[in-house]
Amino acid sequence: MIVAPTPYRPPSTVYPLPRFDHIRIPVGPGELHAERFGFGDHPLVLLHGFGTSTFLWRHVAPALPLGQVTAWAIDLLGHGESDRPREGDFGIAAQALCVEQAMTSLRIGRATIVGVDLGASVALRLAATRPARVHGAVLIGPPPPGRGRGADLAELGRLTATHLLEASRGMLGTAAWLGPLLTRSVATAAAMPAKLVARYAAPFVGADGVQHLQLLANAVTDDDVEELDLGRIAARTLVVRGEQDAWCTSADATRLATAIPGAELRAVPGTGRLVPEEAPEALAALLAEWAPPLHSSGARTLPPRDG
């Protein structure tokens, strides 16, 4: 099914971040930063991808039917405004555990988990290993089935190798290092101007910014997803692919949707991987249509732990 995007509008130079509420959530290794939108019965957990943050959802979350859903945009551990514990584990399995702990702290029993690339891998792992917590999963631009480390991180590794000395000394600015990845994640260069790249790179400025970004990239491996039994996922699942996604091929998106029982596949024309950046209103409408409210009796009830 094709989802028509809204026309691209050049972003402002300020890039304001509208939010109803923002909080810190204690999890095992530290604290996660989260932003809340709405007060509805159906919880949505919004997870960004590698190199981005809750800023990615700034236009999507306010456009949701906030009388029906409560959207929680969460910075993954080590990303955005969340903590960077020195000995932290930033892999997919560890991120999934932190997200589940955050849901428990927020008294969210079951939620629809919406994730982009790395966030999609986290959502997929939660759906496969913690089924009682996942009402639905929306996977936007996910890596290929059985893979946690997609072509985007491979490209980042090649860029690091090309500029190894500068990166190791922090001389290669984070925006210069992250910029090519972000630019290839949208359909047109106009959708990712230099000022927007700088905004996404802002959490990683400083002497150790590039090193920390490398640490986050190296923590993402296939190990945390390759053993998942996708055929046993019970959550209602939607795979979303921008038709010009340079990292998630049409064949890979189809294979993933086919491997998950009952999963749907939708395409968004005129967009790359960062669908929330290029077509926020279309994505918000899709989420509103696809994720109807939970029954009020089960929306906030914490389930027993699985096995």
Secondary structure as UniProt FT lines:
FT   STRAND          21..26
FT   STRAND          31..37
FT   STRAND          42..47
FT   TURN            50..51
FT   HELIX           54..57
FT   TURN            58..60
FT   HELIX           61..63
FT   TURN            66..68
FT   STRAND          69..74
FT   TURN            77..78
FT   TURN            80..81
FT   TURN            86..87
FT   HELIX           92..105
FT   TURN            106..107
FT   STRAND          111..116
FT   HELIX           118..129
FT   HELIX           131..133
FT   STRAND          134..140
FT   TURN            145..146
FT   HELIX           151..162
FT   HELIX           164..168
FT   TURN            169..170
FT   HELIX           174..183
FT   TURN            184..185
FT   HELIX           189..191
FT   HELIX           194..201
FT   HELIX           202..204
FT   TURN            207..208
FT   HELIX           209..219
FT   TURN            223..227
FT   HELIX           230..232
FT   STRAND          236..242
FT   TURN            243..244
FT   HELIX           250..259
FT   TURN            261..262
FT   STRAND          264..268
FT   TURN            269..270
FT   HELIX           275..278
FT   HELIX           280..290
FT   TURN            296..298
//
